[in-house]
């Protein structure tokens, strides 16, 4: 299974970007930030990996100052791989 985690420094930014994603017809689920992804905020956005290009375009257009990163998480059983994309 492969998915994206989008992490911000504040809960307000998480909520704002999730709403922007939904307005652009992108799936956005607000989750507790996984321990494997550093964040000063306890919430992050989880979305499908196929949305990577659309999300990076949105982030570039918005110039989000408090973005921590966009991470791809790949899970196979107990194995977990984390890649930072943006």
Residue frames as qw, qx, qy, qz and C-alpha x, y, z in Angstrom:
[[0.000, 0.891, 0.455, 0.000, 0.00, 0.00, 0.00],
 [0.432, 0.033, 0.026, 0.901, 1.35, 3.44, -0.93],
 [0.068, -0.885, -0.449, -0.107, -0.12, 6.79, 0.15],
 [0.316, 0.503, -0.142, 0.792, 0.88, 10.38, 0.88],
 [0.424, -0.698, -0.437, 0.376, 1.11, 12.25, 4.17],
 [0.236, 0.666, 0.045, 0.706, 1.14, 16.06, 4.03],
 [0.565, -0.519, -0.444, 0.462, 2.47, 17.62, 7.22],
 [0.085, 0.789, 0.052, 0.606, 2.24, 21.25, 8.38],
 [0.271, 0.180, -0.564, 0.759, 3.42, 23.19, 11.44],
 [0.298, 0.024, 0.423, -0.856, -0.11, 24.14, 12.55],
 [0.303, 0.372, 0.866, -0.142, -3.55, 22.55, 12.74],
 [0.335, 0.720, 0.176, -0.581, -5.04, 25.59, 11.06],
 [0.198, 0.557, -0.609, -0.529, -2.88, 25.01, 7.98],
 [0.154, 0.021, 0.984, 0.090, -3.86, 21.32, 7.91],
 [0.327, 0.571, 0.669, -0.347, -7.56, 22.20, 7.95],
 [0.279, 0.740, -0.097, -0.604, -7.15, 24.98, 5.37],
 [0.118, 0.434, -0.768, -0.457, -5.19, 22.82, 2.90],
 [0.237, 0.196, 0.951, -0.043, -7.58, 19.86, 3.34],
 [0.374, 0.684, 0.433, -0.452, -10.45, 22.17, 2.35],
 [0.235, 0.681, -0.412, -0.557, -8.50, 23.42, -0.67],
 [0.079, -0.187, 0.946, 0.255, -7.86, 19.82, -1.72],
 [0.313, 0.424, 0.824, -0.209, -11.54, 18.93, -1.41],
 [0.347, 0.749, 0.115, -0.553, -12.53, 21.99, -3.47],
 [0.257, 0.596, -0.624, -0.435, -10.17, 20.66, -6.16],
 [0.926, 0.078, -0.129, -0.347, -11.82, 17.21, -6.02],
 [0.460, 0.405, -0.749, 0.254, -8.88, 15.54, -4.28],
 [0.780, -0.450, -0.433, -0.034, -9.39, 13.03, -1.48],
 [0.143, 0.531, -0.498, 0.671, -8.18, 14.43, 1.87],
 [0.744, -0.502, -0.438, -0.046, -8.42, 12.65, 5.18],
 [0.098, -0.755, 0.419, -0.496, -7.22, 14.37, 8.37],
 [0.891, -0.172, -0.406, 0.105, -5.31, 11.90, 10.55],
 [0.580, -0.771, 0.208, 0.160, -3.01, 11.86, 13.54],
 [0.367, 0.778, -0.508, -0.038, 0.53, 12.43, 12.32],
 [0.964, -0.035, -0.235, 0.121, 2.43, 9.12, 12.25],
 [0.598, -0.731, 0.204, 0.258, 5.45, 8.98, 14.58],
 [0.746, 0.042, 0.387, 0.540, 7.64, 8.17, 11.59],
 [0.301, 0.661, 0.260, 0.636, 6.92, 11.63, 10.12],
 [0.321, -0.246, -0.365, 0.839, 8.25, 14.57, 12.12],
 [0.077, -0.665, -0.407, -0.621, 5.71, 17.29, 12.77],
 [0.054, 0.073, -0.494, 0.865, 5.18, 19.98, 15.34],
 [0.602, -0.043, 0.013, -0.797, 1.45, 19.53, 14.77],
 [0.451, -0.080, 0.859, -0.231, -0.42, 16.39, 15.79],
 [0.688, 0.513, 0.443, -0.258, -2.52, 16.32, 12.60],
 [0.134, -0.333, 0.648, 0.671, -1.65, 15.66, 8.97],
 [0.710, 0.403, -0.021, -0.577, -3.46, 14.99, 5.72],
 [0.477, -0.112, 0.845, 0.213, -3.53, 11.53, 4.18],
 [0.623, 0.565, -0.047, -0.540, -4.30, 11.15, 0.49],
 [0.930, 0.230, 0.273, 0.087, -3.77, 8.77, -2.40],
 [0.542, -0.373, 0.410, 0.631, -0.31, 8.57, -4.00],
 [0.440, 0.472, 0.579, 0.499, -1.78, 9.22, -7.45],
 [0.012, -0.958, -0.283, -0.048, -2.56, 12.80, -6.31],
 [0.640, -0.396, 0.049, 0.657, 1.14, 13.69, -5.92],
 [0.348, 0.253, 0.340, 0.837, 1.40, 15.89, -9.02],
 [0.177, -0.753, -0.429, -0.466, -1.83, 17.77, -8.26],
 [0.586, -0.748, -0.231, 0.209, -0.81, 18.35, -4.65],
 [0.578, -0.251, 0.113, 0.768, 2.66, 19.66, -5.50],
 [0.170, 0.471, 0.398, 0.769, 1.06, 22.04, -8.04],
 [0.368, -0.819, -0.376, -0.229, -1.38, 23.32, -5.40],
 [0.653, -0.601, -0.108, 0.448, 1.42, 23.81, -2.88],
 [0.487, 0.037, 0.230, 0.842, 3.56, 25.73, -5.38],
 [0.013, -0.619, -0.414, -0.667, 0.66, 28.03, -6.28],
 [0.499, -0.799, -0.309, -0.134, -0.21, 28.68, -2.63],
 [0.345, 0.561, -0.455, 0.599, 3.35, 29.18, -1.38],
 [0.752, -0.599, -0.241, -0.134, 2.66, 27.50, 1.98],
 [0.101, 0.745, -0.501, 0.428, 5.19, 28.86, 4.48],
 [0.503, -0.455, 0.613, -0.405, 4.46, 26.37, 7.26],
 [0.938, 0.188, -0.221, -0.190, 4.59, 23.18, 5.18],
 [0.571, -0.565, 0.593, 0.061, 6.86, 20.57, 6.73],
 [0.016, -0.355, 0.833, 0.424, 6.71, 18.14, 3.82],
 [0.849, 0.193, -0.096, -0.483, 4.92, 15.72, 1.54],
 [0.259, -0.415, 0.872, -0.033, 5.88, 12.13, 2.32],
 [0.766, 0.119, -0.487, -0.402, 5.18, 8.91, 0.45],
 [0.510, -0.355, 0.712, -0.326, 4.60, 5.98, 2.79],
 [0.683, 0.207, -0.626, -0.316, 4.94, 2.47, 1.41],
 [0.552, -0.352, 0.634, -0.412, 3.81, -0.38, 3.66],
 [0.739, 0.151, -0.616, -0.227, 4.22, -4.12, 3.15],
 [0.770, -0.311, -0.530, 0.170, 3.45, -6.09, 6.28],
 [0.564, -0.710, -0.160, 0.390, 5.78, -4.81, 9.00],
 [0.533, 0.019, 0.234, 0.813, 8.01, -3.02, 6.49],
 [0.114, 0.929, 0.312, -0.161, 7.53, 0.76, 6.12],
 [0.550, 0.093, 0.209, 0.803, 9.45, 3.01, 3.75],
 [0.013, 0.895, 0.289, -0.339, 9.22, 6.81, 3.93],
 [0.514, 0.216, 0.297, 0.775, 10.28, 9.14, 1.10],
 [0.014, 0.715, 0.233, -0.658, 10.07, 12.93, 1.25],
 [0.510, 0.501, 0.538, 0.445, 8.87, 14.35, -2.06],
 [0.125, 0.743, 0.190, 0.630, 8.31, 18.02, -1.38]]
